Amino acid sequence: MDAEEVRQYFKGGIDCSQVVLGQYAEELGYDKEEAFRIASAFGGGMFYGSTCGAVSGALIALGMRYGHYEMNDAEQKEKLLGKVKEFLQRFTQSCSSTICRELCGFDFSKDGELQRAMESGLLMKNCPHYVQTSLEILKDLMPE
């Protein structure tokens, strides 16, 4: 997925978390609508400037692929934790942080910041890179 495709999603109101999870929807047994809904509360650092939505979308995808769901399944939990740790290390190495407000320079927990961010053009300029980075790392961590 190139940066312009990501921007088109953003222009249509689809957030970074949704774009990332949406790319893996079918592979994980969901349709894109379900994936978009699952990830809808995580854009803009949970709309609070916290963990980057591209990171959250990727972690949801990892959990859906490798997550443990049975009690006492330490082996599967360890597998997931290894994938999460590697993802976070690689994303941080590439992007310097996993925190939305640090990456984009806006704190969405403050009134008017989302509007300022949109008007600045920085989200459309910078955030596609974070989505692309998440997708590249996931491609390595979630082979088909």
ZADO-1210 file (C-alpha; in nm, 4 decimals, padded with zeros to 6 digits):
<atoms>
<atom x="00.0000" y="00.0000" z="00.0000" code="MET" pos="1"/>
<atom x="00.1502" y="00.3322" z="-00.0990" code="ASP" pos="2"/>
<atom x="00.1214" y="00.6637" z="00.0844" code="ALA" pos="3"/>
<atom x="-00.1422" y="00.7992" z="-00.1538" code="GLU" pos="4"/>
<atom x="-00.3691" y="00.4992" z="-00.0897" code="GLU" pos="5"/>
<atom x="-00.3352" y="00.5610" z="00.2844" code="VAL" pos="6"/>
<atom x="-00.4209" y="00.9294" z="00.2337" code="ARG" pos="7"/>
<atom x="-00.7340" y="00.8318" z="00.0415" code="GLN" pos="8"/>
<atom x="-00.8520" y="00.6269" z="00.3384" code="TYR" pos="9"/>
<atom x="-00.7752" y="00.9191" z="00.5696" code="PHE" pos="10"/>
<atom x="-00.9672" y="01.1586" z="00.3440" code="LYS" pos="11"/>
<atom x="-01.2623" y="00.9203" z="00.3650" code="GLY" pos="12"/>
<atom x="-01.2538" y="00.9258" z="00.7455" code="GLY" pos="13"/>
<atom x="-01.0840" y="00.5885" z="00.7925" code="ILE" pos="14"/>
<atom x="-00.8148" y="00.6116" z="01.0594" code="ASP" pos="15"/>
<atom x="-00.4661" y="00.4616" z="01.0744" code="CYS" pos="16"/>
<atom x="-00.5664" y="00.1732" z="01.3018" code="SER" pos="17"/>
<atom x="-00.8451" y="00.0793" z="01.0637" code="GLN" pos="18"/>
<atom x="-00.6224" y="00.0930" z="00.7572" code="VAL" pos="19"/>
<atom x="-00.3652" y="-00.1398" z="00.9139" code="VAL" pos="20"/>
<atom x="-00.6121" y="-00.3967" z="01.0461" code="LEU" pos="21"/>
<atom x="-00.8197" y="-00.3699" z="00.7286" code="GLY" pos="22"/>
<atom x="-00.5251" y="-00.4892" z="00.5213" code="GLN" pos="23"/>
<atom x="-00.5289" y="-00.8175" z="00.7150" code="TYR" pos="24"/>
<atom x="-00.9051" y="-00.8573" z="00.7525" code="ALA" pos="25"/>
<atom x="-00.9654" y="-01.1367" z="00.5042" code="GLU" pos="26"/>
<atom x="-00.6475" y="-01.3206" z="00.5987" code="GLU" pos="27"/>
<atom x="-00.7681" y="-01.3186" z="00.9603" code="LEU" pos="28"/>
<atom x="-01.1199" y="-01.4339" z="00.8740" code="GLY" pos="29"/>
<atom x="-01.3017" y="-01.0980" z="00.8840" code="TYR" pos="30"/>
<atom x="-01.4418" y="-00.8724" z="00.6203" code="ASP" pos="31"/>
<atom x="-01.3089" y="-00.5194" z="00.5930" code="LYS" pos="32"/>
<atom x="-01.6190" y="-00.3678" z="00.7574" code="GLU" pos="33"/>
<atom x="-01.5691" y="-00.5839" z="01.0681" code="GLU" pos="34"/>
<atom x="-01.1998" y="-00.4982" z="01.0825" code="ALA" pos="35"/>
<atom x="-01.2726" y="-00.1275" z="01.0466" code="PHE" pos="36"/>
<atom x="-01.5263" y="-00.1472" z="01.3276" code="ARG" pos="37"/>
<atom x="-01.2929" y="-00.3443" z="01.5556" code="ILE" pos="38"/>
<atom x="-01.0144" y="-00.0889" z="01.5084" code="ALA" pos="39"/>
<atom x="-01.2326" y="00.2227" z="01.4984" code="SER" pos="40"/>
<atom x="-01.1614" y="00.3401" z="01.8531" code="ALA" pos="41"/>
<atom x="-00.7822" y="00.3328" z="01.8164" code="PHE" pos="42"/>
<atom x="-00.7087" y="00.6083" z="01.5610" code="GLY" pos="43"/>
<atom x="-00.5211" y="00.9154" z="01.6773" code="GLY" pos="44"/>
<atom x="-00.3794" y="00.7292" z="01.9722" code="GLY" pos="45"/>
<atom x="-00.7272" y="00.6264" z="02.0878" code="MET" pos="46"/>
<atom x="-00.8259" y="00.9843" z="02.0022" code="PHE" pos="47"/>
<atom x="-00.6155" y="01.0839" z="02.3003" code="TYR" pos="48"/>
<atom x="-00.2653" y="01.1004" z="02.1545" code="GLY" pos="49"/>
<atom x="-00.1645" y="00.7771" z="02.3255" code="SER" pos="50"/>
<atom x="-00.0401" y="00.4664" z="02.1400" code="THR" pos="51"/>
<atom x="-00.0254" y="00.5327" z="01.7658" code="CYS" pos="52"/>
<atom x="-00.3258" y="00.3903" z="01.5846" code="GLY" pos="53"/>
<atom x="-00.1044" y="00.2225" z="01.3243" code="ALA" pos="54"/>
<atom x="00.0644" y="00.0401" z="01.6112" code="VAL" pos="55"/>
<atom x="-00.2684" y="-00.0502" z="01.7743" code="SER" pos="56"/>
<atom x="-00.4065" y="-00.1849" z="01.4470" code="GLY" pos="57"/>
<atom x="-00.0959" y="-00.3992" z="01.4058" code="ALA" pos="58"/>
<atom x="-00.1161" y="-00.5302" z="01.7623" code="LEU" pos="59"/>
<atom x="-00.4808" y="-00.6225" z="01.7096" code="ILE" pos="60"/>
<atom x="-00.3791" y="-00.8139" z="01.3968" code="ALA" pos="61"/>
<atom x="-00.1032" y="-00.9946" z="01.5863" code="LEU" pos="62"/>
<atom x="-00.3469" y="-01.0817" z="01.8635" code="GLY" pos="63"/>
<atom x="-00.6003" y="-01.2139" z="01.6157" code="MET" pos="64"/>
<atom x="-00.3346" y="-01.4338" z="01.4523" code="ARG" pos="65"/>
<atom x="-00.1253" y="-01.5425" z="01.7507" code="TYR" pos="66"/>
<atom x="-00.3314" y="-01.4578" z="02.0582" code="GLY" pos="67"/>
<atom x="-00.3979" y="-01.7142" z="02.3259" code="HIS" pos="68"/>
<atom x="-00.7583" y="-01.7836" z="02.4198" code="TYR" pos="69"/>
<atom x="-00.7430" y="-02.0935" z="02.6327" code="GLU" pos="70"/>
<atom x="-00.6497" y="-02.0820" z="02.9983" code="MET" pos="71"/>
<atom x="-00.2986" y="-02.1965" z="03.0852" code="ASN" pos="72"/>
<atom x="-00.1709" y="-02.1677" z="02.7280" code="ASP" pos="73"/>
<atom x="00.1658" y="-02.0223" z="02.8200" code="ALA" pos="74"/>
<atom x="00.3264" y="-02.1432" z="02.4975" code="GLU" pos="75"/>
<atom x="00.0866" y="-01.9485" z="02.2749" code="GLN" pos="76"/>
<atom x="00.1063" y="-01.6451" z="02.5017" code="LYS" pos="77"/>
<atom x="00.4865" y="-01.6490" z="02.4739" code="GLU" pos="78"/>
<atom x="00.4605" y="-01.6707" z="02.0965" code="LYS" pos="79"/>
<atom x="00.2342" y="-01.3644" z="02.0915" code="LEU" pos="80"/>
<atom x="00.4558" y="-01.1723" z="02.3337" code="LEU" pos="81"/>
<atom x="00.7581" y="-01.2407" z="02.1148" code="GLY" pos="82"/>
<atom x="00.5781" y="-01.1037" z="01.8091" code="LYS" pos="83"/>
<atom x="00.4558" y="-00.7965" z="01.9997" code="VAL" pos="84"/>
<atom x="00.8019" y="-00.7250" z="02.1381" code="LYS" pos="85"/>
<atom x="00.9625" y="-00.7548" z="01.7956" code="GLU" pos="86"/>
<atom x="00.6969" y="-00.5352" z="01.6363" code="PHE" pos="87"/>
<atom x="00.7376" y="-00.2620" z="01.8997" code="LEU" pos="88"/>
<atom x="01.1172" y="-00.2704" z="01.8812" code="GLN" pos="89"/>
<atom x="01.1193" y="-00.2447" z="01.5031" code="ARG" pos="90"/>
<atom x="00.8543" y="00.0274" z="01.4903" code="PHE" pos="91"/>
<atom x="01.0343" y="00.2322" z="01.7549" code="THR" pos="92"/>
<atom x="01.3661" y="00.1865" z="01.5781" code="GLN" pos="93"/>
<atom x="01.2152" y="00.3084" z="01.2516" code="SER" pos="94"/>
<atom x="00.9867" y="00.5842" z="01.3819" code="CYS" pos="95"/>
<atom x="01.1460" y="00.6817" z="01.7171" code="SER" pos="96"/>
<atom x="00.8295" y="00.6308" z="01.9252" code="SER" pos="97"/>
<atom x="00.4996" y="00.4447" z="01.9442" code="THR" pos="98"/>
<atom x="00.3170" y="00.7420" z="02.0997" code="ILE" pos="99"/>
<atom x="00.0884" y="00.9352" z="01.8659" code="CYS" pos="100"/>
<atom x="00.1415" y="01.2798" z="02.0208" code="ARG" pos="101"/>
<atom x="00.5177" y="01.2341" z="01.9895" code="GLU" pos="102"/>
<atom x="00.4967" y="01.1112" z="01.6318" code="LEU" pos="103"/>
<atom x="00.2546" y="01.3692" z="01.4958" code="CYS" pos="104"/>
<atom x="00.3149" y="01.6598" z="01.7322" code="GLY" pos="105"/>
<atom x="-00.0465" y="01.7019" z="01.8389" code="PHE" pos="106"/>
<atom x="-00.2210" y="01.6019" z="02.1607" code="ASP" pos="107"/>
<atom x="-00.5705" y="01.4906" z="02.0677" code="PHE" pos="108"/>
<atom x="-00.6760" y="01.4882" z="02.4313" code="SER" pos="109"/>
<atom x="-00.6926" y="01.8683" z="02.4063" code="LYS" pos="110"/>
<atom x="-00.9900" y="02.0460" z="02.2534" code="ASP" pos="111"/>
<atom x="-00.9273" y="02.1674" z="01.9008" code="GLY" pos="112"/>
<atom x="-00.6059" y="01.9721" z="01.8487" code="GLU" pos="113"/>
<atom x="-00.7551" y="01.7333" z="01.5918" code="LEU" pos="114"/>
<atom x="-00.8796" y="02.0285" z="01.3905" code="GLN" pos="115"/>
<atom x="-00.5387" y="02.1987" z="01.4158" code="ARG" pos="116"/>
<atom x="-00.3691" y="01.8774" z="01.3098" code="ALA" pos="117"/>
<atom x="-00.5940" y="01.8416" z="01.0072" code="MET" pos="118"/>
<atom x="-00.5443" y="02.2039" z="00.9063" code="GLU" pos="119"/>
<atom x="-00.1648" y="02.1740" z="00.9390" code="SER" pos="120"/>
<atom x="-00.1477" y="01.8961" z="00.6804" code="GLY" pos="121"/>
<atom x="00.1030" y="01.7087" z="00.8960" code="LEU" pos="122"/>
<atom x="-00.1225" y="01.4074" z="00.9474" code="LEU" pos="123"/>
<atom x="-00.1575" y="01.3579" z="00.5732" code="MET" pos="124"/>
<atom x="00.2152" y="01.4095" z="00.5329" code="LYS" pos="125"/>
<atom x="00.3546" y="01.1995" z="00.8208" code="ASN" pos="126"/>
<atom x="00.0978" y="00.9402" z="00.9241" code="CYS" pos="127"/>
<atom x="00.0983" y="00.7371" z="00.5998" code="PRO" pos="128"/>
<atom x="00.4609" y="00.6537" z="00.6814" code="HIS" pos="129"/>
<atom x="00.3572" y="00.5074" z="01.0174" code="TYR" pos="130"/>
<atom x="00.0872" y="00.2982" z="00.8507" code="VAL" pos="131"/>
<atom x="00.3322" y="00.1759" z="00.5873" code="GLN" pos="132"/>
<atom x="00.5932" y="00.0947" z="00.8524" code="THR" pos="133"/>
<atom x="00.3386" y="-00.1083" z="01.0492" code="SER" pos="134"/>
<atom x="00.2342" y="-00.2969" z="00.7379" code="LEU" pos="135"/>
<atom x="00.5948" y="-00.3717" z="00.6412" code="GLU" pos="136"/>
<atom x="00.6743" y="-00.5094" z="00.9851" code="ILE" pos="137"/>
<atom x="00.3537" y="-00.7154" z="00.9900" code="LEU" pos="138"/>
<atom x="00.4428" y="-00.8634" z="00.6530" code="LYS" pos="139"/>
<atom x="00.7533" y="-01.0114" z="00.8163" code="ASP" pos="140"/>
<atom x="00.5827" y="-01.1161" z="01.1395" code="LEU" pos="141"/>
<atom x="00.2685" y="-01.2662" z="00.9854" code="MET" pos="142"/>
<atom x="00.3748" y="-01.4719" z="00.6858" code="PRO" pos="143"/>
<atom x="00.0858" y="-01.6206" z="00.4945" code="GLU" pos="144"/>
</atoms>
